[in-house]
Amino acid sequence: MFYKGKNVLVAGGGGLVGQSLVTKLLDQGAHVRATQYRHRKIAACHKNLEIVSCDLRNQDEARDVFKDMDIAFLAAARVRGAKQLQENPADLILDYLDLHAKLITLAAASKVGRCSFISSCYIYPDTGKPNRESEGFEGDPWIPTNYGIGWTTRYLETLCRYSHMTTKTDYGIVRPNAYYGPHDNFDPEHCHVVPALIVKATQKMNPFEVWGDGEQIRCFTYVDDLVDGILLNLEKNATCDPVNICTEKTNNVKDIVALILDILKLNVEVCYAPDKPSTIPYRVSDASKAKKILGWEARTSLREGLKKTIEWYQEQANVSMK
Ligand SMILES: NC(=O)c1ccc[n+]([C@@H]2O[C@H](COP(=O)([O-])OP(=O)(O)OC[C@H]3O[C@@H](n4cnc5c(N)ncnc54)[C@H](OP(=O)(O)O)[C@@H]3O)[C@@H](O)[C@H]2O)c1
C-alpha cells in the first residue's frame, strides 16, 4: 500500500476527481488534507481527513495547505463545458493557467516529494485517429477553441518537467479523456455533455434537446476508473512521462443519449441542435501505454457508470428538494 501513512494533499477535493481521490486515499490508509471551494463540499468524513476551505489562487492560503505534505494531487480547477469554451476562451485559459502554474510550482517550493498533474487530451493535434502520448507536442491543436487550451496544457506539462529539473519534486502526468461521474458540476450553463443530458432526462424534457449533432466520439471514462489510474501513475511513474488514462472503448453522444433514456425508461422525442455549442467531432486517446506500464485498464462499462451517476444525481436532487 504505497499511500498508507503518507500525508497527502488533494487540492480541489470537492470536485469530480477530488471526491473520488479523497475516498480512495482514505481507503488506502493515507492521512488526507483536502480543500473545498464555493459550491461542492467534501462528502467523506474520516478521522484521517482534514478539510480546509480556501481559494487556492490566494498564495498564502495555498502555501498553508501544502505545508508538511509528502504527496499532492492537483484536482482544483474552474472546469467548463463547450458553451463557455466557445464564448469566453481567454477567460478560461487565464484562470486555468494561473491556478495550475501556481500549484505546480508551490508543490516544489513546499518540498512535496511527488505531485500529480491532470493534463488533458486538448493537448493533441487533430489526427482523426487515437492519439498516442508521443503526439502531445506534435503539430497544433488546430480548431480555434482547442488551440489556446491545448498550448496552455503543453506549457503546464513543460512546467512540471522544468520544476522537476530544478527541484527534488517528482511529477506524475496523466491525460484523461471525457470522464464523468458523481460529484460532477451539473450546472446547465457550465457543465459537460453527460451531466447536461442527465439533468434534462431527470426533468423529463420532451422534446429532448441535445446540443450538437450527437456524432461526437470520445472515450467516456467513469471517474473511479480514472482515479485508480491517477493513483497508480503517481506511485509507479512519477517521471513527468505522460500517460493517457481512459477506456479503450469509444462511443458517441447518441450512445450516451440512448443509454440515459433507457436507464430512466423515458420515451421522449430526441432532437439534435447542431447550431448549439459542441466540441471537436473526434477526440480519442490510445490507452495501451497505461495497460503496459501501469497494468491499468478501465473496468466500468458505460451503462454501469451512467447508472451510478444518474442514481447519485437523483439522490442529491431529492435531498435538495426536501
Ligand atoms: N473535467 C475536465 O474536462 C478536465 C479535463 C482535463 C483535465 N482536467 C483537470 O482535472 C482536474 C480535476 O478536475 P475536475 O474534473 O474534478 O473538475 P471539477 O469537478 O470542476 O472540480 C474542481 C474543483 O476545484 C474547485 N476550485 C475551483 N476553483 C478553485 C479555487 N480557486 N480554489 C480552490 N478550489 C477551486 C471547484 O470548486 P467548486 O466546487 O466551488 O466548483 C471544484 O470543487 C483539474 O486539475 C482539471 O484542470 C479536467
The ligand as an SDF file (V2000), in Angstrom:
LIG
                    3D

 48 52  0  0  0  0  0  0  0  0999 V2000
  -13.1780   17.9190  -16.3790 N   0  0  0  0  0  0  0  0  0  0  0  0
  -12.4100   18.0870  -17.4670 C   0  0  0  0  0  0  0  0  0  0  0  0
  -12.8810   18.2130  -18.5930 O   0  0  0  0  0  0  0  0  0  0  0  0
  -10.9000   18.0600  -17.3420 C   0  0  0  0  0  0  0  0  0  0  0  0
  -10.1490   17.6960  -18.4420 C   0  0  0  0  0  0  0  0  0  0  0  0
   -8.7770   17.6310  -18.3160 C   0  0  0  0  0  0  0  0  0  0  0  0
   -8.1760   17.9350  -17.0950 C   0  0  0  0  0  0  0  0  0  0  0  0
   -8.9190   18.3100  -16.0470 N   0  0  0  0  0  0  0  0  0  0  0  0
   -8.2420   18.6170  -14.7900 C   0  0  0  0  0  0  0  0  0  0  0  0
   -8.6380   17.6350  -13.8350 O   0  0  0  0  0  0  0  0  0  0  0  0
   -8.5910   18.2000  -12.5180 C   0  0  0  0  0  0  0  0  0  0  0  0
   -9.8730   17.8820  -11.7950 C   0  0  0  0  0  0  0  0  0  0  0  0
  -10.9660   18.4930  -12.4480 O   0  0  0  0  0  0  0  0  0  0  0  0
  -12.4700   18.0020  -12.2100 P   0  0  0  0  0  0  0  0  0  0  0  0
  -12.9440   17.4310  -13.4700 O   0  0  0  0  0  0  0  0  0  0  0  0
  -12.5620   17.1950  -10.9670 O   0  0  0  0  0  0  0  0  0  0  0  0
  -13.1790   19.4150  -12.0090 O   0  0  0  0  0  0  0  0  0  0  0  0
  -14.3490   19.8340  -11.0440 P   0  0  0  0  0  0  0  0  0  0  0  0
  -15.3180   18.7240  -10.8540 O   0  0  0  0  0  0  0  0  0  0  0  0
  -14.8860   21.1240  -11.5460 O   0  0  0  0  0  0  0  0  0  0  0  0
  -13.6100   20.0690   -9.6550 O   0  0  0  0  0  0  0  0  0  0  0  0
  -12.7270   21.1200   -9.4660 C   0  0  0  0  0  0  0  0  0  0  0  0
  -12.8090   21.5690   -8.0030 C   0  0  0  0  0  0  0  0  0  0  0  0
  -11.9010   22.6850   -7.8530 O   0  0  0  0  0  0  0  0  0  0  0  0
  -12.5690   23.6860   -7.1160 C   0  0  0  0  0  0  0  0  0  0  0  0
  -11.9950   25.0020   -7.4190 N   0  0  0  0  0  0  0  0  0  0  0  0
  -12.2070   25.7840   -8.4830 C   0  0  0  0  0  0  0  0  0  0  0  0
  -11.5190   26.9380   -8.3710 N   0  0  0  0  0  0  0  0  0  0  0  0
  -10.8610   26.8720   -7.1920 C   0  0  0  0  0  0  0  0  0  0  0  0
  -10.0170   27.7670   -6.4740 C   0  0  0  0  0  0  0  0  0  0  0  0
   -9.6990   28.9680   -6.9690 N   0  0  0  0  0  0  0  0  0  0  0  0
   -9.5350   27.3790   -5.2710 N   0  0  0  0  0  0  0  0  0  0  0  0
   -9.8750   26.1760   -4.7510 C   0  0  0  0  0  0  0  0  0  0  0  0
  -10.6500   25.2790   -5.3770 N   0  0  0  0  0  0  0  0  0  0  0  0
  -11.1520   25.6380   -6.5740 C   0  0  0  0  0  0  0  0  0  0  0  0
  -14.0220   23.5870   -7.5470 C   0  0  0  0  0  0  0  0  0  0  0  0
  -14.8270   24.2230   -6.5610 O   0  0  0  0  0  0  0  0  0  0  0  0
  -16.4240   24.2980   -6.6340 P   0  0  0  0  0  0  0  0  0  0  0  0
  -16.9000   23.0330   -6.0090 O   0  0  0  0  0  0  0  0  0  0  0  0
  -16.7570   25.5040   -5.8230 O   0  0  0  0  0  0  0  0  0  0  0  0
  -16.7980   24.3820   -8.0950 O   0  0  0  0  0  0  0  0  0  0  0  0
  -14.2160   22.0770   -7.6250 C   0  0  0  0  0  0  0  0  0  0  0  0
  -14.6210   21.5300   -6.3910 O   0  0  0  0  0  0  0  0  0  0  0  0
   -8.2900   19.6810  -12.7180 C   0  0  0  0  0  0  0  0  0  0  0  0
   -6.9260   19.9000  -12.4730 O   0  0  0  0  0  0  0  0  0  0  0  0
   -8.6230   19.9450  -14.1810 C   0  0  0  0  0  0  0  0  0  0  0  0
   -7.8650   21.0020  -14.7370 O   0  0  0  0  0  0  0  0  0  0  0  0
  -10.2860   18.3680  -16.1270 C   0  0  0  0  0  0  0  0  0  0  0  0
  1  2  1  0
  2  3  2  0
  2  4  1  0
  4  5  1  0
  4 48  2  0
  5  6  2  0
  6  7  1  0
  7  8  2  0
  8  9  1  0
  8 48  1  0
  9 10  1  0
  9 46  1  0
 10 11  1  0
 11 12  1  0
 11 44  1  0
 12 13  1  0
 13 14  1  0
 14 15  2  0
 14 16  1  0
 14 17  1  0
 17 18  1  0
 18 19  2  0
 18 20  1  0
 18 21  1  0
 21 22  1  0
 22 23  1  0
 23 24  1  0
 23 42  1  0
 24 25  1  0
 25 26  1  0
 25 36  1  0
 26 27  1  0
 26 35  1  0
 27 28  2  0
 28 29  1  0
 29 30  1  0
 29 35  2  0
 30 31  1  0
 30 32  2  0
 32 33  1  0
 33 34  2  0
 34 35  1  0
 36 37  1  0
 36 42  1  0
 37 38  1  0
 38 39  2  0
 38 40  1  0
 38 41  1  0
 42 43  1  0
 44 45  1  0
 44 46  1  0
 46 47  1  0
M  CHG  2   8   1  16  -1
M  END
$$$$
